[in-house]
Amino acid sequence: MSALIHIVEDDADHRAALCDLIEAGGYRTEGFASGEAALAAPVTPDLIITDLRMPGMDGFELLEALKTRLPGLPAILITGHGDVPHAVRAMRLGAEDFLEKPYDAAHLLAVVDRVLRAAATRAELGRLQIELQRRDGAEILGQSPAIEALRARIAALAPLDLDIIVTGETGTGKELVARALHAASPRAAGPFVAINCAALPEQLFEIEMFGHVAGAFPGALDKPGKLESASNGTLVLDEVEAMPKPAQAKLLRALQERQVERLGENTLRPLDLRIIALSKSDLRKLSLDDSFRADLFYRLAGAEIVLEPLRGLGQDIVQIFVHFAELAARRYGKALPEVPYLLRQQLLRRPWPGNVRELRASAERFALGLDLPDAPAAAQDAPQSLADKVAAYEAREIRATLERCRGNTERAAQVLGIARRTLNDKIGRYGIRV
């Protein structure tokens, strides 16, 4: 189906002529006399072409509203009063191009074609990126306040070249957060290197961390340590609280000087990296009783992120469960059964001491048709109650409406006649993928 383009122009004759021109180029159009009317349209277009000067909401105000309500929707601004400041402001507000009246018809169609192609390319790249993340289970899922706050925290800290401590219970996704910080940072093109501080004996830890030169010990060859290997990228210190005290002292010196000395040599090699330290314990408390070096803690704590345990995420638990069940079903070539209402309630009541790691294992067993702890297959297959039937009907309606609205939750909420917050709560409760 051809692209749908919304034309926003208060002059009826010009609006009709512009619609005719765009349709002659092979596109579908819908005209609106005001920005307010365009924003209220039940269907999201592929592109908006808007006049600048209109009564009520002008073109700039419409672009501003689109940034909030429909981020990523491409727009072209047309005006008879254009100048360089207007063009600059339009681009800053997200306009893809800026045309002055009278415009050349062929040029306008060429601009429309270029903008739509660029938008399609961005959408495909975004889709592929999301698909890659979902295949690896590497997506931060959920709409709870804790998850939204985590996303905002990652977005704020990722561009800053600060060392960061991420604290959370076992299985809460600390390495996932570290990968998200790396991927959104200026160092994203560099290496992502991780070392588990609890997995190596003390005598091997320093060799792995700092490297060695040929002859440093019998059979030794030149080998960079993890610090050097992460140059221009990110080094993750998992279970940093388990790092041996002698290594803590050497790491502190390396971080202070941003230089490292391999075992067996006196040469200092420059370091350019970010450290993300992961801990299941409160390093601040450990530093107070000298279980962890206080000076190293303060060096690592350029910023801190504390992760909420799974049991505190409410309806997100169901969404995450469904996500991992879908991954497992796809991996083993099985059809994913519907997650019944009774099981969803059981998932919300469980304490999940193993957090997301435990939830993922349970979701995989469910996808493979195996029993879940405290949720036997017989219970899963029990006849649907009235509550189950109501929930299933409501979930189907929400899915169908979201598909019609191309995943736009604001539009879907309008069509369903409910508040957007209520819709988001139901999306999470029913584990619906947007």
FINUTOR-664355 format. One record per residue (C-alpha): x, y, z; residue in three letters. Coordinates in Angstrom, 2 decimals, decimal comma. Example, Ala and Ser with C-alpha at 12.3 -4.5 7.8 and 13.67 -1.06 7.14 Angstrom:
FINUTOR-664355
ATOM       X       Y       Z  aa
ATOM   12,30   -4,50    7,80 ALA
ATOM   13,67   -1,06    7,14 SER
***
This chain:
FINUTOR-664355
ATOM       X       Y       Z  aa
ATOM    0,00    0,00    0,00 MET
ATOM    1,28    3,46   -0,86 SER
ATOM    2,37    5,86    1,87 ALA
ATOM   -0,25    8,02    3,60 LEU
ATOM    0,58   11,73    3,74 ILE
ATOM   -1,33   14,26    5,83 HIS
ATOM   -1,55   17,78    4,39 ILE
ATOM   -2,09   20,54    6,97 VAL
ATOM   -3,08   23,81    5,29 GLU
ATOM   -5,74   26,31    6,34 ASP
ATOM   -6,33   27,57    2,75 ASP
ATOM   -8,89   25,14    1,29 ALA
ATOM   -7,92   25,70   -2,37 ASP
ATOM   -4,21   25,30   -1,72 HIS
ATOM   -4,88   22,23    0,44 ARG
ATOM   -6,91   20,59   -2,33 ALA
ATOM   -4,28   21,42   -4,96 ALA
ATOM   -1,51   20,03   -2,79 LEU
ATOM   -3,45   16,83   -2,16 CYS
ATOM   -3,98   16,44   -5,94 ASP
ATOM   -0,27   16,94   -6,59 LEU
ATOM    0,81   14,43   -3,95 ILE
ATOM   -1,73   11,86   -5,13 GLU
ATOM   -0,47   12,31   -8,70 ALA
ATOM    2,89   11,20   -7,33 GLY
ATOM    1,34    7,88   -6,29 GLY
ATOM    0,65    8,57   -2,61 TYR
ATOM   -2,52    8,61   -0,52 ARG
ATOM   -3,43   11,91    1,15 THR
ATOM   -5,75   13,35    3,76 GLU
ATOM   -6,17   17,07    4,23 GLY
ATOM   -6,62   19,01    7,49 PHE
ATOM   -7,47   22,68    7,99 ALA
ATOM   -5,53   22,98   11,26 SER
ATOM   -2,75   21,41   13,30 GLY
ATOM   -5,25   20,51   16,02 GLU
ATOM   -7,34   18,51   13,53 ALA
ATOM   -4,25   16,69   12,22 ALA
ATOM   -3,20   15,68   15,74 LEU
ATOM   -6,68   14,33   16,43 ALA
ATOM   -6,66   12,09   13,33 ALA
ATOM   -7,28    8,43   14,28 PRO
ATOM   -4,71    7,08   11,80 VAL
ATOM   -0,99    7,90   11,94 THR
ATOM    0,42    8,96    8,56 PRO
ATOM    3,82    8,15    7,09 ASP
ATOM    4,59   11,85    6,54 LEU
ATOM    3,11   15,26    7,42 ILE
ATOM    3,37   18,29    5,15 ILE
ATOM    2,33   21,44    6,99 THR
ATOM    2,02   25,14    6,30 ASP
ATOM    3,81   27,49    8,69 LEU
ATOM    1,33   30,31    9,24 ARG
ATOM   -2,12   29,08   10,28 MET
ATOM   -4,71   30,34   12,75 PRO
ATOM   -4,49   28,64   16,11 GLY
ATOM   -1,64   26,11   16,11 MET
ATOM    1,01   27,16   13,59 ASP
ATOM    3,48   24,89   11,84 GLY
ATOM    6,19   25,28   14,48 PHE
ATOM    3,76   24,41   17,27 GLU
ATOM    2,60   21,39   15,30 LEU
ATOM    6,20   20,20   14,90 LEU
ATOM    6,73   20,68   18,65 GLU
ATOM    3,62   18,62   19,42 ALA
ATOM    4,70   15,86   17,02 LEU
ATOM    8,05   15,51   18,82 LYS
ATOM    6,14   14,54   21,97 THR
ATOM    3,16   12,64   20,58 ARG
ATOM    4,59   10,96   17,48 LEU
ATOM    8,38   11,00   17,80 PRO
ATOM   10,12    9,97   14,60 GLY
ATOM    7,26   10,94   12,30 LEU
ATOM    8,86   12,85    9,38 PRO
ATOM    7,54   16,31    8,49 ALA
ATOM    8,05   18,88    5,74 ILE
ATOM    7,32   22,57    6,39 LEU
ATOM    5,99   24,86    3,65 ILE
ATOM    5,69   28,62    3,98 THR
ATOM    5,41   31,77    1,96 GLY
ATOM    7,33   33,69    4,59 HIS
ATOM   10,45   31,56    4,83 GLY
ATOM   13,87   32,78    5,82 ASP
ATOM   17,03   31,26    7,27 VAL
ATOM   16,02   31,61   10,97 PRO
ATOM   12,73   29,87   10,22 HIS
ATOM   14,55   27,09    8,39 ALA
ATOM   16,98   26,59   11,29 VAL
ATOM   14,15   26,51   13,82 ARG
ATOM   12,17   24,05   11,69 ALA
ATOM   15,14   21,68   11,44 MET
ATOM   15,74   21,87   15,18 ARG
ATOM   12,12   20,90   15,74 LEU
ATOM   12,60   17,83   13,55 GLY
ATOM   11,47   18,95   10,09 ALA
ATOM   13,09   16,90    7,34 GLU
ATOM   12,96   19,78    4,85 ASP
ATOM   11,78   23,36    4,46 PHE
ATOM   10,22   24,68    1,25 LEU
ATOM    9,12   28,20    0,29 GLU
ATOM    6,07   29,11   -1,76 LYS
ATOM    5,90   29,09   -4,68 PRO
ATOM    7,61   25,70   -4,85 TYR
ATOM    8,37   23,60   -7,89 ASP
ATOM    6,03   20,60   -8,08 ALA
ATOM    8,71   18,18   -9,28 ALA
ATOM   11,06   19,35   -6,51 HIS
ATOM    8,38   18,84   -3,86 LEU
ATOM    7,68   15,29   -5,05 LEU
ATOM   11,41   14,56   -5,08 ALA
ATOM   11,67   15,82   -1,49 VAL
ATOM    8,68   13,70   -0,45 VAL
ATOM   10,26   10,60   -2,03 ASP
ATOM   13,61   11,26   -0,35 ARG
ATOM   12,09   11,89    3,07 VAL
ATOM    9,94    8,74    2,93 LEU
ATOM   12,91    6,62    1,83 ARG
ATOM   15,05    7,99    4,66 ALA
ATOM   12,26    7,34    7,19 ALA
ATOM   11,83    3,78    5,91 ALA
ATOM   15,58    3,18    6,24 THR
ATOM   15,59    4,48    9,82 ARG
ATOM   12,58    2,35   10,69 ALA
ATOM   14,19   -0,78    9,24 GLU
ATOM   17,45   -0,15   11,09 LEU
ATOM   15,50    0,35   14,30 GLY
ATOM   13,50   -2,81   13,70 ARG
ATOM   16,64   -4,83   13,06 LEU
ATOM   18,31   -3,45   16,16 GLN
ATOM   15,30   -4,32   18,30 ILE
ATOM   15,09   -7,78   16,74 GLU
ATOM   18,75   -8,42   17,46 LEU
ATOM   18,22   -7,33   21,05 GLN
ATOM   15,18   -9,55   21,41 ARG
ATOM   16,96  -12,56   19,94 ARG
ATOM   19,66  -12,15   22,56 ASP
ATOM   17,22  -11,37   25,37 GLY
ATOM   19,05   -8,03   25,67 ALA
ATOM   16,10   -5,66   25,76 GLU
ATOM   15,16   -3,68   28,87 ILE
ATOM   11,46   -4,48   29,10 LEU
ATOM    8,64   -3,00   31,14 GLY
ATOM    6,60    0,12   31,77 GLN
ATOM    6,74    0,26   35,58 SER
ATOM    8,00    3,49   37,18 PRO
ATOM   11,20    1,67   38,21 ALA
ATOM   11,95    0,59   34,63 ILE
ATOM   11,07    3,99   33,15 GLU
ATOM   13,38    5,61   35,72 ALA
ATOM   16,13    3,12   34,82 LEU
ATOM   15,84    3,93   31,12 ARG
ATOM   16,01    7,65   31,90 ALA
ATOM   19,04    7,10   34,14 ARG
ATOM   20,84    5,12   31,43 ILE
ATOM   20,04    7,78   28,82 ALA
ATOM   21,38   10,51   31,09 ALA
ATOM   24,59    8,73   32,12 LEU
ATOM   25,58    6,92   28,92 ALA
ATOM   26,97   10,00   27,11 PRO
ATOM   29,02   11,06   30,17 LEU
ATOM   32,52    9,61   30,42 ASP
ATOM   32,08    8,57   34,05 LEU
ATOM   32,91    5,32   35,80 ASP
ATOM   29,68    3,81   37,16 ILE
ATOM   28,67    1,35   39,87 ILE
ATOM   25,58   -0,77   39,19 VAL
ATOM   24,15   -2,47   42,28 THR
ATOM   21,43   -5,09   42,41 GLY
ATOM   20,51   -8,54   43,63 GLU
ATOM   21,71  -11,59   41,73 THR
ATOM   19,80  -11,94   38,47 GLY
ATOM   18,46   -8,38   38,24 THR
ATOM   20,22   -7,68   34,92 GLY
ATOM   23,30   -5,73   35,94 LYS
ATOM   25,29   -6,77   32,87 GLU
ATOM   22,31   -5,90   30,66 LEU
ATOM   22,42   -2,37   32,09 VAL
ATOM   26,18   -2,23   31,51 ALA
ATOM   25,68   -3,22   27,86 ARG
ATOM   22,96   -0,58   27,47 ALA
ATOM   25,28    2,08   28,91 LEU
ATOM   28,06    1,02   26,54 HIS
ATOM   25,78    0,86   23,48 ALA
ATOM   24,45    4,39   24,08 ALA
ATOM   27,86    5,91   24,85 SER
ATOM   30,45    7,58   22,61 PRO
ATOM   32,52    4,41   23,19 ARG
ATOM   29,92    2,14   21,55 ALA
ATOM   32,23    1,34   18,62 ALA
ATOM   34,96    0,23   21,04 GLY
ATOM   35,30   -3,12   22,81 PRO
ATOM   33,03   -4,32   25,59 PHE
ATOM   35,20   -6,40   27,92 VAL
ATOM   34,02   -8,14   31,11 ALA
ATOM   35,85   -9,90   33,91 ILE
ATOM   34,24  -11,79   36,78 ASN
ATOM   36,19  -10,78   39,87 CYS
ATOM   34,89  -13,77   41,84 ALA
ATOM   35,83  -16,40   39,25 ALA
ATOM   39,61  -16,11   39,39 LEU
ATOM   42,00  -17,02   42,22 PRO
ATOM   43,98  -14,09   43,62 GLU
ATOM   47,27  -15,16   42,02 GLN
ATOM   45,71  -15,18   38,53 LEU
ATOM   43,54  -12,11   38,94 PHE
ATOM   46,32   -9,55   38,53 GLU
ATOM   47,71  -11,38   35,49 ILE
ATOM   44,29  -11,28   33,82 GLU
ATOM   43,64   -7,68   34,79 MET
ATOM   47,02   -6,11   34,10 PHE
ATOM   48,63   -8,47   31,57 GLY
ATOM   52,27   -9,58   31,32 HIS
ATOM   55,31   -9,46   29,06 VAL
ATOM   57,41  -12,30   27,66 ALA
ATOM   59,60  -13,81   30,35 GLY
ATOM   57,60  -12,40   33,27 ALA
ATOM   57,27  -16,03   34,44 PHE
ATOM   58,20  -19,36   32,89 PRO
ATOM   56,44  -19,77   29,55 GLY
ATOM   54,98  -16,25   29,57 ALA
ATOM   54,44  -14,43   26,27 LEU
ATOM   53,34  -10,84   25,67 ASP
ATOM   49,68  -10,54   26,62 LYS
ATOM   47,63   -7,43   27,35 PRO
ATOM   45,37   -7,51   30,38 GLY
ATOM   41,67   -6,72   30,49 LYS
ATOM   42,41   -3,03   31,14 LEU
ATOM   44,37   -2,68   27,92 GLU
ATOM   41,97   -4,88   25,96 SER
ATOM   39,14   -2,48   26,80 ALA
ATOM   41,01    0,54   25,42 SER
ATOM   38,60    3,02   23,78 ASN
ATOM   35,70    0,97   25,13 GLY
ATOM   34,17   -0,29   28,36 THR
ATOM   35,52   -2,65   31,02 LEU
ATOM   32,93   -4,36   33,22 VAL
ATOM   34,05   -5,59   36,64 LEU
ATOM   31,41   -8,15   37,59 ASP
ATOM   31,11   -9,03   41,30 GLU
ATOM   33,65   -6,29   41,99 VAL
ATOM   33,12   -6,75   45,74 GLU
ATOM   35,08  -10,03   45,43 ALA
ATOM   38,20   -8,36   43,99 MET
ATOM   41,30   -9,25   46,07 PRO
ATOM   42,60   -6,38   48,21 LYS
ATOM   46,07   -6,28   46,53 PRO
ATOM   44,40   -6,01   43,12 ALA
ATOM   42,15   -3,22   44,45 GLN
ATOM   45,21   -1,17   45,29 ALA
ATOM   46,77   -1,71   41,86 LYS
ATOM   43,48   -0,97   40,09 LEU
ATOM   43,09    2,26   42,06 LEU
ATOM   46,51    3,41   40,93 ARG
ATOM   45,79    2,50   37,30 ALA
ATOM   42,49    4,40   37,36 LEU
ATOM   43,99    7,46   39,04 GLN
ATOM   46,83    7,69   36,53 GLU
ATOM   44,95    6,13   33,59 ARG
ATOM   48,05    4,03   32,98 GLN
ATOM   48,81    0,34   33,43 VAL
ATOM   52,02   -1,57   34,02 GLU
ATOM   52,17   -5,15   32,77 ARG
ATOM   53,66   -7,81   34,99 LEU
ATOM   57,40   -8,05   34,33 GLY
ATOM   58,02   -4,57   32,91 GLU
ATOM   58,50   -1,02   34,09 ASN
ATOM   56,78    0,68   31,17 THR
ATOM   53,51    2,53   31,79 LEU
ATOM   50,94    2,10   29,05 ARG
ATOM   48,17    4,70   28,66 PRO
ATOM   44,55    3,74   29,32 LEU
ATOM   41,44    5,25   27,77 ASP
ATOM   38,37    3,37   28,95 LEU
ATOM   35,25    3,51   31,06 ARG
ATOM   34,81    1,21   34,06 ILE
ATOM   31,39   -0,16   34,99 ILE
ATOM   31,52   -2,04   38,29 ALA
ATOM   28,72   -4,52   39,06 LEU
ATOM   27,98   -5,56   42,63 SER
ATOM   25,26   -7,48   44,44 LYS
ATOM   26,37   -5,82   47,69 SER
ATOM   26,26   -2,18   48,75 ASP
ATOM   29,85   -1,09   48,14 LEU
ATOM   29,34    2,07   50,18 ARG
ATOM   28,58   -0,03   53,26 LYS
ATOM   31,45   -2,42   52,50 LEU
ATOM   33,83    0,52   52,27 SER
ATOM   32,77    1,75   55,73 LEU
ATOM   33,83   -1,51   57,43 ASP
ATOM   36,97   -1,82   55,27 ASP
ATOM   35,67   -4,87   53,36 SER
ATOM   36,24   -2,84   50,19 PHE
ATOM   38,73    0,00   49,73 ARG
ATOM   36,94    3,30   50,32 ALA
ATOM   39,25    5,20   47,98 ASP
ATOM   38,54    2,71   45,17 LEU
ATOM   34,80    2,96   45,83 PHE
ATOM   34,86    6,73   45,43 TYR
ATOM   37,01    6,42   42,29 ARG
ATOM   34,51    4,00   40,71 LEU
ATOM   31,40    5,85   41,87 ALA
ATOM   31,35    8,61   39,32 GLY
ATOM   27,65    7,70   39,28 ALA
ATOM   25,56    4,91   40,77 GLU
ATOM   22,58    2,89   39,53 ILE
ATOM   20,57    0,71   41,91 VAL
ATOM   18,36   -1,93   40,29 LEU
ATOM   14,90   -2,84   41,59 GLU
ATOM   14,42   -6,57   42,29 PRO
ATOM   11,96   -8,35   40,04 LEU
ATOM    9,33   -8,67   42,79 ARG
ATOM    9,06   -4,87   42,83 GLY
ATOM    8,20   -4,51   39,13 LEU
ATOM    4,51   -5,42   39,29 GLY
ATOM    2,90   -6,16   35,91 GLN
ATOM    6,29   -5,98   34,19 ASP
ATOM    6,86   -9,51   35,53 ILE
ATOM    4,24  -10,88   33,14 VAL
ATOM    5,62   -8,96   30,16 GLN
ATOM    9,16  -10,18   30,83 ILE
ATOM    7,90  -13,77   31,31 PHE
ATOM    6,07  -13,68   27,97 VAL
ATOM    9,15  -12,20   26,26 HIS
ATOM   11,43  -15,00   27,41 PHE
ATOM    8,80  -17,64   26,66 ALA
ATOM    8,55  -16,31   23,09 GLU
ATOM   12,33  -16,46   22,72 LEU
ATOM   12,40  -20,06   23,90 ALA
ATOM    9,46  -21,11   21,70 ALA
ATOM   11,14  -19,56   18,66 ARG
ATOM   14,45  -21,21   19,49 ARG
ATOM   12,93  -24,68   19,74 TYR
ATOM   10,42  -24,22   16,91 GLY
ATOM    7,36  -24,51   19,14 LYS
ATOM    4,09  -22,59   19,17 ALA
ATOM    3,81  -20,47   22,29 LEU
ATOM    0,65  -21,32   24,26 PRO
ATOM   -1,48  -18,49   25,63 GLU
ATOM   -0,44  -17,55   29,18 VAL
ATOM   -3,69  -17,98   31,14 PRO
ATOM   -4,96  -15,43   33,61 TYR
ATOM   -4,45  -17,79   36,57 LEU
ATOM   -0,77  -18,27   35,73 LEU
ATOM   -0,30  -14,51   35,31 ARG
ATOM   -1,60  -13,99   38,85 GLN
ATOM    0,71  -16,72   40,16 GLN
ATOM    3,68  -15,03   38,51 LEU
ATOM    2,85  -11,78   40,29 LEU
ATOM    2,59  -13,48   43,69 ARG
ATOM    5,91  -15,33   43,61 ARG
ATOM    8,90  -13,74   45,42 PRO
ATOM   11,43  -14,55   42,64 TRP
ATOM   14,59  -14,74   44,78 PRO
ATOM   16,59  -15,42   41,60 GLY
ATOM   15,02  -12,39   39,90 ASN
ATOM   15,04  -12,23   36,08 VAL
ATOM   17,38  -15,20   35,81 ARG
ATOM   14,87  -17,39   37,67 GLU
ATOM   11,96  -15,92   35,70 LEU
ATOM   13,69  -16,70   32,41 ARG
ATOM   14,22  -20,34   33,41 ALA
ATOM   10,53  -20,62   34,36 SER
ATOM    9,44  -19,02   31,08 ALA
ATOM   11,56  -21,45   29,08 GLU
ATOM   10,05  -24,43   30,92 ARG
ATOM    6,57  -23,08   30,19 PHE
ATOM    7,37  -22,64   26,49 ALA
ATOM    8,60  -26,24   26,32 LEU
ATOM    5,45  -27,57   28,00 GLY
ATOM    7,16  -28,44   31,28 LEU
ATOM    5,68  -27,79   34,69 ASP
ATOM    6,37  -24,54   36,47 LEU
ATOM    7,09  -24,50   40,21 PRO
ATOM    3,80  -23,80   42,02 ASP
ATOM    2,01  -23,77   38,66 ALA
ATOM    1,41  -27,38   37,44 PRO
ATOM    0,31  -28,02   33,91 ALA
ATOM   -3,09  -29,16   35,15 ALA
ATOM   -3,72  -25,71   36,57 ALA
ATOM   -2,56  -24,09   33,36 GLN
ATOM   -4,97  -26,21   31,32 ASP
ATOM   -7,97  -25,77   33,64 ALA
ATOM  -11,23  -24,53   32,07 PRO
ATOM  -11,38  -20,77   31,75 GLN
ATOM  -13,27  -18,88   34,43 SER
ATOM  -15,38  -15,83   33,61 LEU
ATOM  -12,46  -13,62   34,66 ALA
ATOM  -10,19  -15,55   32,27 ASP
ATOM  -12,63  -15,10   29,41 LYS
ATOM  -13,05  -11,37   30,07 VAL
ATOM   -9,29  -10,93   30,26 ALA
ATOM   -8,73  -12,90   27,04 ALA
ATOM  -11,37  -10,85   25,19 TYR
ATOM   -9,90   -7,57   26,44 GLU
ATOM   -6,38   -8,63   25,44 ALA
ATOM   -7,55   -9,54   21,92 ARG
ATOM   -9,26   -6,17   21,50 GLU
ATOM   -6,19   -4,28   22,68 ILE
ATOM   -3,89   -6,26   20,34 ARG
ATOM   -6,17   -5,64   17,35 ALA
ATOM   -6,46   -1,91   18,10 THR
ATOM   -2,70   -1,54   18,53 LEU
ATOM   -2,17   -3,24   15,17 GLU
ATOM   -4,59   -0,83   13,49 ARG
ATOM   -2,84    2,13   15,14 CYS
ATOM    0,63    0,78   14,23 ARG
ATOM    1,63    0,44   17,86 GLY
ATOM    0,79    4,06   18,74 ASN
ATOM   -0,54    3,73   22,30 THR
ATOM   -1,92    7,25   22,43 GLU
ATOM   -4,04    6,69   19,31 ARG
ATOM   -5,08    3,24   20,54 ALA
ATOM   -6,20    4,66   23,88 ALA
ATOM   -8,33    7,22   22,04 GLN
ATOM   -9,95    4,52   19,88 VAL
ATOM  -10,61    2,30   22,91 LEU
ATOM  -11,94    5,23   24,92 GLY
ATOM   -9,61    4,74   27,89 ILE
ATOM   -6,75    6,73   29,42 ALA
ATOM   -3,29    6,06   28,01 ARG
ATOM   -2,00    5,13   31,49 ARG
ATOM   -4,80    2,57   31,81 THR
ATOM   -3,93    1,13   28,40 LEU
ATOM   -0,24    0,85   29,35 ASN
ATOM   -1,20   -0,95   32,57 ASP
ATOM   -3,30   -3,45   30,58 LYS
ATOM   -0,50   -3,94   28,02 ILE
ATOM    1,81   -4,89   30,87 GLY
ATOM   -0,80   -7,03   32,64 ARG
ATOM   -1,53   -9,09   29,52 TYR
ATOM    2,09   -9,23   28,31 GLY
ATOM    1,21   -7,60   24,96 ILE
ATOM    4,14   -6,75   22,72 ARG
ATOM    3,91   -3,22   21,26 VAL
***
